[in-house]
């Protein structure tokens, strides 16, 4: 119970209420599992208000028997009737604009809005104030009961349908907006919303799902008022809407003899997708890549840093942004390099490969991978055991296809023969290959063509050397300036001079150095896809532009051959 002397004024000011105030009004929202307050040595939370006797204390300076908005804040709560309809409409307009990037190109009434709220909403007033040219219309308002003491109201919401709504066939998007509270901040009306993390085409059955009692899964609260609308993107994560034209310009190549096609450019998550890298930049790059038609995302168990964190981060995106598009994606992972201590944490044993595949699926949150690779050959494990593990991974439903990486031509021939006999043909080989590292041209490419499997080279830009980045020397702060091995083996004056000469040819072709390097790989029909990396969106966009010119004249090929073999 409360102490005999309880500082009501300080308590009410502590939770954000002015004093004195209207005694007839509810003052704090009771919401189970909400925040706790430490006050006068007492822990107060929504679940123990009744036990403490706050609502029935004889000295309480208010008459309300329901407390609403139990959370510390500095806002004065007002009756929802005080909010102007024009403010509500303007707030919804801001949400539509920020949530659906292509809203400006959607025809009139192409966006349906479903509102969920505990407040009385003047639907007729909203309809009257909405201009005929508005891109959104209110499809339905789902209103719950207002008696929300300690326990949340479990009754299904009441569905209110406006008089004039667009036909379902006219709707391009359906956006769910929950009105969390209507309040007054410095005499300016504020409407706080919770945004549903989805809006999608033609799925109006979701409205009826809510009438069955399902609660709206909400993003963090966003306040819309005079001082907050401009910072919307910084305050919350907006639902992702994939570009409708994402398949229009990408080239898709068949992977060997299989039925699977891969985009000409795929995105590798080897670098810049670990736990040490900004997650929002990762999200932006993955979204843009998919919008540009890149459907294949390549990982490995040890990608990070730290090892495993690239899969964890991409798993977050698969559960959120990419969840509606899983069937449009090809997700691959690999195992072979060091992952955990002890004798079973690397190479190609059956134990390591199967355990690693299971761990990758868990980090990604997937039931199965599209492609699983043996990342490198194991000199101490029979190839039959390694390939047998890959066969088991497919037969057990852990992956749809299997591939190999970093195998030479003899190992490739043997691996393909073993897998073929087991009934799980090898799909693809992933070797290192670029203009300055052409070891695959010594028999491996011929073997890949002979086996009729796909080929997806990694490091097609030689870790950035085959760009304009190093033409004037090694920039301060670049990865090459910090990694001695990279400087010694790859980025040295002889290679930089080759890149300078190649860049002249690229300019004559109307391409950047990186674009020509990618086009040079893709000119070979045995190359299914080139596996690019990126640290920012502009690099992905520049790489995609390479697909505009994949043809080389005989003279260009001769000049390039002379430079890279000198």
N, C-alpha and C positions, 0 to 999 in steps of 0.2 A: 504493500500500500504506500501511498504518498506520505511524506512527513507532514506533521501538523502544520508547519509553516511552509507553504510551497510558493515560490516566486512566479506567480502566473504571468505577470507582465514581462519579466525577463524570458520566460519560457516561450511565450508567443512571439516575442521579438526574435528569439533565437531561431525559431522555425520560419521566420520570414513574414510574420504578420504585424501590421501596425497596431498601435494601442493608443487611444481607444478604437473600437471597431464596432460594426453592426452586430449586435448580439444574436440576431435572428439568423445570421448566415452561417453555414458550415465553414470551418476554417482550415481543416487539414484533411487530405485524402488518406483513408485507411487502405493499405494495399499489402497483403500478406507477403512476407519476404522482402519488404522494402528496407530503407536505410535505418540504422539505429542512431539514436542521439544520446550522448552522455551529458546529463544535466543534473546539477546538485548531487553528484555521486550516484545517480540512478541511470541505468540503461533503459531507454524508452524506445520501443519499436511498435509497428502497427499491430503486432500480435499480442502485446501485453498491456495495451491501453485499458482494456476492460478489467484486467486483473489489478492494475494499479488504481483503477477507479477514477481515471481522469474524466470520463464522460459523465459520471454521476457524483463528482465531488461537490459537496454543498457550497464550497466557496468559489466554485469556478465562475469566472466573469463572463460567461456566455451561456446561452440557452440551447445551443445546437446539440442535438443528440447524434449527429453524424459529423465526422471530421473528414474533410477532403484535402488532398494535396499535402500529405505528410512527407515533406522533404525540405531541407534548408534552402531558402531562396530569398531574394529581395524583390518580390513581385507582389503587387496588390491584386487580389482576385476579385473579379467583377462578375456580375450576372452575364450569362452568354448572350442575353438579348441586347447587351450594350455593344457587342461587336457589329460593325457595319458590314453589310453584305458585300459591298464593294471591296472591303479589305479581305474578306474570305475569298472572293473570286480572284483578286490579284495574287493572293498567296498560292492558290491552286495553279494559276497561270505560271508562276515562278517554278513550281514543282514540275509541271509538265515540260517546261522549257529545259530545265536542268536534268530531268530524268530521261527524257527521250531526245537525244541529240538531233535526230532528223525531224523533229516536230515541225520545223518551219516549212517542210516540204509535204506535210500530210494535209490532205484536203479538209475542208470544213466538216466539223463533227466527226472526224476520223478517230478521235480518242475518247473512249468512254471512261468516266471516273466513277469509282465506287467508294463512297465514304463510310467509315465506321466511326461512331461517336456515341458518347453518353449524353451529349447536349441536344437540346431542341434545335433543329435546323429548319429555317424558313425556306423550304424547297421552292415554293411558289415565287418567293422574292428572288432567289437565285436564278430561276428560269427567266424571270422578267428582265433581270439586269444583264444576262448573258447576251452579247451581240450575236446576230445571226451568223456572222462570219467567224465566230469563235471555233477553234480547232477541237475543243473538248465539250462534251455534254455530260451531265450527271446521269448515270445509268441507274444507280440505286443508292439509297442511304440505309445502312444497317445500324439500327439504334438499339442499345441494350437498356435494361431497366436501370433506374437511378439509385436504388437502395443497395449501396455497396458498403456495408459496415466492415467488419473484420474480414469476412470471406468474400471472395469475388463472386459476382453474379454468374451462375452456371446456366442460366436459361438461354435458349437460342435467341439471337437478336431479332428484332422486328424489322422486316424488310419493307421499306417505303419506296415505291416506284413513282418517279415523276410522271407528269401527264404526257410530256413530249420527249421521247428518247429516240435516238437513231436506230435504224434497223441493224441487227447484228451483221448483216452482209456489208454494211457501210463502215463498220468499225475496223480500224487498223490495229489499234492497241487498246488494251484494257488495263487501267492503272488503279491500284488500290491505295487509298490514302486514309489513314486513321487519324482523326482529330483527337489529340491527347489532352489538350486543355485550351481553354480560351481565357485569356488573362489580360491584365493591363499593366504596362511597363512605362513608368514615367508619363502616365496619361495617354500613352499611345497603345492602341489595341494590338495585341499579339495573339496569333494563332499558332500553337505548337502542334506539329504533325509527327506521326510515325509513318515511315515509308515502307510499304511492302517491298521485299527484295525481288520482285518480279513484275513484269508487265509483258503481256504476250498477245499474239494474234488470235482472234476468234475463239478464245476459250471462255466463253461466257458461262460455262457450267460451273466455274469457280464461284460465281455469285451464289448459286444454290448450295454449294458446299458450305459456304459460310452460314447460310440459314439453318444448316443442320447442327450448328453449334461450334464449328471450328473457330479457334481464335486466330487473329491476324498475327503472323510472325513478323516482328517489327525490327527495324533498324534503329540506331540511336536517335534520340529526339533532335529535331531541327527546328529552330525558332524562325518564324517569318515575320518581320516587322521592318520598320524604317532603317534599323541599324544592323540587320542581319542578313537580308536577302543577298547582298553582294558577296557574302562569304560562304554561300551554300556548298560549293565544292570542297571547301576546306573543313566543313563541319560534319560531313557524312559521306559515306560511299554510295554512289548511285547505281541502280541496277544497270547491267550491261545489255545493250541491244546490238546484236551482230548486224553488220552491214548486209543489206539484202543483195547487193551486187558482188559479194565476196568471191563468187565462182566465175565471174564474167571474164577476167583477164588472166587468171592463173593457168599454167600449163600442167596437165597431169599425165604422167608417164606410167605405163604398165611395168610392174616390178618382175622382171624376168618372164617366166612362163606362167606365173600365178595370175589370179584374178584381181589382185590388189593393185591399185594405182596410188602413186605418191605425187605430191606437188613437186615441181621442178626445183623449188627451194624449200627446205625444211628448217625448222629452228631448233638448234641444239642448246641445251641448258647447262653446258659444261662450266662456263664462267658467268658471273653476274647474277646468278639465281640462288645464291646460298644464304645462310642466315646472317652473314655480315653485309649483305647488300640490301638496299631499300626495297621493301616489298611493293610499295606503290609503283616504283619504276618497273618492277617485274610484271605487275598487273598490266600496266600501260603497254609494255612491249608485247605481251601475249595477246592482249585484245587487238592491237593494231595488226599483228601478224595474222590472226584469224580473219580479221576484216579484209585483208589483202589476199586471202585464199590459201594461206599456209595452214594445212590441216594436220601436218605431222610434227610432233614435238618429241625430241629425243633426249633421254636421260640415262643415267647409270647410277648404281647404288652408291658410288663414292663421290658423286658430284656435290659440290658445295662452294666453298667450305662453310661449315664443317661437313664431313661426309654424311650423306643422307639428307641434308637440309634442302637441296634443290628439289628432291622428290616431295618432301614435306610441303614446301612452298607451292609447288605445282599442284599438289593434292588439295590445298586450300582453294586454288582457282578452279579446280575440277568440281569442288563441292558448291561453289558460288557462281562465278561468272560463266563457267563453261558447262554447268550442270545440264542445261537444256540441249547441249550440242554434243554430248558424249558419243553418239553414234556417227557424228560427222568427223571424228578425230581419230588419228592413228597415234597411239602413245606407246613408246618403246623404252625399254630399260636394259641394262647390261650388268654382268657380274664377271669378275676375273681379277681385278686389282684389289689391293689391301683394303679391308673394310673393318675388321675387328681383330683383336690380338689372339694369339694362339695358332695352332697348326691348321685350323679349319676356316680361317678368315680371308683367304684369297685363293687364286688360281682356278683350277677346273675340276675339282672333285665333285662327285654327285652330291655329297652332303652340303658342300659350300654353295653350289649353284641353286639347289632347291631351297635351302634355307634363305639364301639371299633373295631369291624371287619372292618368297613369302613375305620377307621384310619389306621389299619394294612395294608390293601390293598393299601392305598395311599403311606405309607412309603415304602412298598415293590415294588411298581410300577406294581402290578399285577391286572388282572381283576377278578381273583378268586383264592382262596386257595384250596389246595387238601384236607386238614383236618383242621377243626376248633374245638377247645375244649372249654368246660366250665372248667376253670382252678381249681375251687374248689366249693363245694356245698355252697349255701347261706342259712343260718338258718332262715332268715327273708322273703325270697321270695318263694312262692309256686313252687315246683319242676315242676309243669305243665307249669308255665310261663317260667322258664329257658329252659326247653326242647322245648317248643313252639318256643322260639327265635331261638334255633338251627335248628329246622325244617324250619323256615322261611329263615334262612341264606342259607340253601341248595336250597330251592324252588326258591329263588330270584337269584340264580346263583352266590352267593358270595363264596360258598365252594362246593366241591363235596361230602365230607363226614363230619361227626361230631363225636366227642369223648368226654370223660369225664376224669377228672384227680383229684386225691386225694379224691374220693368218697369211702365210706366204702361199705361192701357187701350189706347191706340193701338198701342204697341209689342207688347202682349200679343196683340192681334188679328193683327198682321202675323206675329209669331213662330209662332203656332198655325197660321196658314195655310201658312207655308213648311214647317213640320214635317209637316203633314198631307200636303202634296204630295210630300214626300220619303218618306212611308210610315212615319215614326216620330212618331206623335202626341204632342203635349205632354201630360204626365201631370198636372202640378201647378204652381201658382204659390205662391211664398213671399214675401209682403209684410209690412212692419211694420204692425201693426194692434192697437189696444187702445182702451179707453174714451176716452182722452185724445189719441189720435192716429188720426183716422178718415179719412185721406185716401183710403183705398180705397173709401169710400162714394160718392166722386165719380166714377162711371162704371166703376171697375175691378171691383168686385164684380158689377156687372151683366154686364160682359164675360166674367168667369169663368163665370158661370151660362150665358151664351150659348154659350161654347165648350165647356161641359160638361167642365171640367177641375177638379181638386181645388184646395183652398186651405188652406194651413197657415201661419197668421200667426205671426211671431216677435215677441218682446217683448210678449206678451199682458198682462204685469203692469207694463209701462212701466218696465222695469229696477228693479223693486221699489217704485216709487211707489204702485202700486195694491195695497198691502198695508198692514198697520198700522205699518210701520216708520217712516214719516215723519209720522205724524199729529201728534206732539208736537214736530215740528221735525226738523232734520237731525242724526242721531246723530253724535257724535264718532268718527272712525275709519272711518265708512262710506265706500263708494265715492263717493257724492255729495259728501261733504265734501272729497274730494281732487281730483275732476275738475271744473274750472271750467265747461267746456262743458255738462256734465250739469246743473249747478246753474242755469246761465243759460237753457238751452233747455227743460228738463223740470221740474226740481224747484225751483219757486218758490212763493211764498205763495199765489198764485191757484189753482194746481193742488192744493196741500196742502189748501186750504179746500174744494175740490171733493171730495177724497178723504174728508175728515171727514164731509161730508154723505152721500156714498155709503155710508160705513161704517154710518150709522144704518139705512139700508135693508137692508144686508147682515145686521145683527144681527136685524132683524125677520124675515128669511128663515131665520134659524138658521145663517147662514154667516159665515165670515170675509170680510174685504174681498177677499182674493185669490181665494177660492172664487167669490164673486159675479162678479168680473171675468172669470174663465174661463167661468163659466156663461153670462154675457152674450154672449160670442163664440160659444159652441157652440149657442146658440139658433137661429142662422142655418143653414139646411140647406146653404148653399153652403160652409160651413166644414167641412172634413174633419177637421182635428186642430188643436189649439193647441200650439205649441212652447214648452214651459216650460224655464226654466233653474233651477239649484239650486246651493247651496253646502253643503247638509247634507240628510240623509235626511228630517228632519221637514218640510222644505219640499215635498218630493215627496209625502209622505203627506198633507199638508194640501191640496195641489192635487188629488190623486186624490179626496178627499172631496167636491170640487165636483160630481162626477158624480151624486151622490145627489139633487141638485135642480137640474135644468136648465130648469125651466119658470118663466115670469114672468107675473104677472097684467098686464092692460092698465094698471092703475093704477101698478104698479111700473115698467113701461116708460116711462110718461109722466113719473114723478118722475125717473127716471134721465136721460131725454132733456133735461129741463129743467135739470138740474144740469150735465151735460157740455157743453151748448151755451150756457151762460150766460157 
